[in-house]
Amino acid sequence: GEGQDYGWSNPIHEYFHIAQVAHTARYEQRTTDLMGPIWFWEGSAQFMDKWITEKLQKEGKLPVLGEGPYDFIRGQTWTLKAARAWWAAGNRLPEVRNVSVLDANPPSDDLLRNVGPWTTAYLLHSIDDTRALEDKFYPVLRELGFEGAFEQTFNLTVEEFNTVFDEFMGKSVEEQLSILPGWNDYELKDQAISDAKS
């Protein structure tokens, strides 16, 4: 619920951005070249804040706020519904790599908050490693650059990812939801599928 979003996921989201910035070099040397595309930069923070909130609550390391523990899959179900609509309207991941949310014409909220998290979900699922950003990608980012770290971590180039993600967005809701961590044990699969389709 709202208590979870503002109580935990928002601070975790901003903390994740701090960790991202820390890996792009010392403050005075920061470069957006290492940040990568906005769908990656913002999408990974959107995905991780929700995933980490649920994970830590399940482990008893984070108090439950509001009506109950955060339901990661339920939250992702609503982002999938909006992402599918945005994609169906002919939108795609932008070619411009370093579009900033601070630009005069910033990217759409749908790209940042709905499609972006699904790019991260796809990438982490593709290598079966929810810790890949922290353990594999960011530790080599400065050395290899964005493109090199991306390819070494996820075993495909950004261009190849754009192609496979486009194919993924054309799949059924059931296939899309099944890539989420925790899906196999999720008890409300039918409701999630129905919500994403409605």
C-alpha positions as CSV (number, residue, x, y, z in Angstrom):
1,G,0.0,0.0,0.0
2,E,0.8,3.7,0.1
3,G,2.5,3.3,3.5
4,Q,5.0,0.8,2.0
5,D,5.7,3.1,-1.0
6,Y,6.5,6.2,1.0
7,G,7.8,4.4,4.1
8,W,10.3,2.0,2.5
9,S,10.3,1.7,-1.3
10,N,10.9,5.5,-1.9
11,P,13.9,5.8,0.4
12,I,15.3,2.5,-0.9
13,H,14.8,3.8,-4.5
14,E,16.9,6.9,-3.7
15,Y,19.5,4.9,-1.9
16,F,19.9,2.7,-4.9
17,H,20.5,5.8,-7.0
18,I,23.2,6.9,-4.6
19,A,24.8,3.5,-5.1
20,Q,24.6,3.9,-8.8
21,V,26.2,7.3,-8.7
22,A,28.9,6.0,-6.5
23,H,29.9,3.6,-9.2
24,T,30.1,6.2,-12.0
25,A,33.3,7.7,-10.5
26,R,34.2,10.2,-7.9
27,Y,31.6,13.0,-7.7
28,E,33.7,15.6,-9.7
29,Q,34.3,13.0,-12.4
30,R,30.8,11.7,-12.8
31,T,29.7,11.1,-16.4
32,T,26.3,10.2,-17.7
33,D,28.1,7.8,-20.2
34,L,28.4,5.3,-17.3
35,M,24.8,5.7,-16.3
36,G,23.5,4.2,-19.5
37,P,20.0,4.6,-20.9
38,I,17.4,6.2,-18.7
39,W,15.3,3.0,-18.9
40,F,18.2,1.1,-17.3
41,W,19.1,3.8,-14.8
42,E,15.7,4.6,-13.5
43,G,14.1,1.2,-14.3
44,S,16.6,-0.7,-12.2
45,A,16.0,1.6,-9.2
46,Q,12.2,1.2,-9.7
47,F,12.5,-2.6,-9.8
48,M,15.0,-2.9,-6.9
49,D,13.2,-0.6,-4.5
50,K,10.1,-2.9,-4.7
51,W,12.0,-6.2,-4.8
52,I,14.2,-5.2,-1.8
53,T,11.2,-4.0,0.2
54,E,9.4,-7.3,-0.1
55,K,12.6,-9.4,0.4
56,L,13.6,-7.6,3.6
57,Q,10.1,-7.7,5.0
58,K,9.9,-11.5,4.3
59,E,13.3,-11.9,6.1
60,G,12.0,-9.9,9.1
61,K,14.7,-7.2,8.5
62,L,12.2,-4.4,7.6
63,P,9.0,-3.6,9.6
64,V,5.7,-3.9,7.8
65,L,3.9,-0.6,7.4
66,G,0.2,0.0,6.7
67,E,-2.2,-2.9,6.0
68,G,0.3,-5.6,5.4
69,P,3.7,-6.6,3.8
70,Y,4.6,-5.2,0.4
71,D,3.4,-7.4,-2.4
72,F,6.1,-7.1,-5.1
73,I,4.3,-9.2,-7.8
74,R,1.0,-7.3,-7.3
75,G,2.9,-4.0,-7.8
76,Q,4.6,-5.3,-10.9
77,T,1.3,-6.5,-12.2
78,W,0.1,-2.9,-12.4
79,T,3.3,-1.7,-14.0
80,L,3.0,-4.5,-16.6
81,K,-0.6,-3.4,-17.5
82,A,0.6,0.2,-18.1
83,A,3.8,-1.0,-19.9
84,R,1.8,-3.2,-22.3
85,A,-0.5,-0.3,-23.1
86,W,2.4,2.1,-23.7
87,W,4.1,-0.6,-25.9
88,A,0.9,-1.3,-27.8
89,A,0.7,2.4,-28.7
90,G,3.9,2.0,-30.7
91,N,6.4,3.3,-28.1
92,R,9.8,1.7,-27.8
93,L,12.9,2.1,-25.7
94,P,14.5,5.4,-26.8
95,E,17.6,5.3,-29.0
96,V,19.1,8.3,-27.1
97,R,21.1,6.8,-24.3
98,N,21.5,9.6,-21.8
99,V,18.0,11.2,-21.7
100,S,17.7,12.8,-18.3
101,V,14.6,13.2,-16.1
102,L,15.8,16.8,-15.7
103,D,15.7,17.6,-19.5
104,A,13.3,20.1,-20.9
105,N,11.5,17.2,-22.5
106,P,12.0,14.4,-20.0
107,P,11.0,10.8,-20.8
108,S,7.5,9.7,-20.0
109,D,6.5,8.3,-16.7
110,D,5.4,5.1,-18.4
111,L,9.0,4.6,-19.6
112,L,10.5,5.3,-16.3
113,R,8.0,3.7,-13.9
114,N,6.3,1.0,-15.9
115,V,8.5,-0.2,-18.8
116,G,11.8,0.5,-17.0
117,P,11.3,-2.0,-14.2
118,W,10.4,-4.7,-16.7
119,T,13.7,-4.2,-18.5
120,T,15.5,-5.0,-15.2
121,A,13.2,-7.9,-14.5
122,Y,14.0,-9.3,-17.9
123,L,17.7,-8.8,-17.6
124,L,18.0,-10.4,-14.1
125,H,15.7,-13.3,-15.1
126,S,17.8,-13.9,-18.3
127,I,20.8,-14.8,-16.1
128,D,18.8,-16.1,-13.1
129,D,20.5,-13.7,-10.7
130,T,18.6,-11.1,-8.8
131,R,21.9,-9.8,-7.3
132,A,23.6,-9.3,-10.7
133,L,23.5,-5.5,-10.6
134,E,25.3,-5.3,-7.2
135,D,27.6,-8.3,-7.6
136,K,28.5,-8.3,-11.3
137,F,27.4,-5.1,-13.2
138,Y,28.4,-2.2,-11.0
139,P,31.7,-3.6,-9.8
140,V,33.1,-3.6,-13.4
141,L,31.3,-0.5,-14.6
142,R,34.2,2.0,-14.4
143,E,36.6,-0.5,-15.9
144,L,34.5,-1.7,-18.8
145,G,32.1,1.2,-19.4
146,F,28.4,0.8,-19.6
147,E,28.3,-1.2,-22.8
148,G,31.1,-3.5,-21.7
149,A,29.7,-4.1,-18.2
150,F,26.2,-4.7,-19.7
151,E,27.5,-7.3,-22.2
152,Q,29.7,-9.1,-19.6
153,T,26.9,-9.2,-17.1
154,F,23.9,-10.0,-19.3
155,N,25.6,-11.9,-22.2
156,L,24.2,-9.6,-24.9
157,T,24.7,-6.1,-26.2
158,V,22.3,-3.2,-25.6
159,E,21.2,-3.5,-29.2
160,E,20.5,-7.2,-28.9
161,F,18.6,-6.5,-25.7
162,N,16.4,-4.0,-27.5
163,T,15.5,-6.8,-30.0
164,V,14.7,-9.5,-27.4
165,F,12.9,-7.1,-25.1
166,D,10.7,-6.1,-28.0
167,E,9.9,-9.8,-28.5
168,F,9.2,-10.2,-24.8
169,M,6.7,-7.3,-24.8
170,G,4.7,-9.2,-27.4
171,K,4.3,-12.3,-25.2
172,S,1.3,-13.2,-23.2
173,V,0.7,-11.7,-19.7
174,E,1.2,-15.2,-18.2
175,E,4.7,-15.5,-19.8
176,Q,5.7,-12.0,-18.8
177,L,4.7,-12.3,-15.2
178,S,6.4,-15.7,-14.9
179,I,9.9,-14.1,-15.1
180,L,9.3,-12.3,-11.8
181,P,11.2,-13.6,-8.8
182,G,8.8,-15.4,-6.5
183,W,6.3,-16.1,-9.2
184,N,6.4,-19.9,-8.9
185,D,5.3,-19.7,-5.2
186,Y,2.9,-16.8,-5.6
187,E,-0.6,-17.7,-4.4
188,L,-2.5,-15.1,-6.3
189,K,-1.4,-15.9,-9.9
190,D,-4.9,-15.9,-11.4
191,Q,-5.7,-12.5,-9.8
192,A,-2.4,-11.0,-11.0
193,I,-2.9,-12.3,-14.6
194,S,-6.5,-10.9,-14.6
195,D,-5.3,-7.5,-13.2
196,A,-2.6,-7.2,-15.9
197,K,-5.1,-8.0,-18.6
198,S,-8.0,-5.8,-17.4
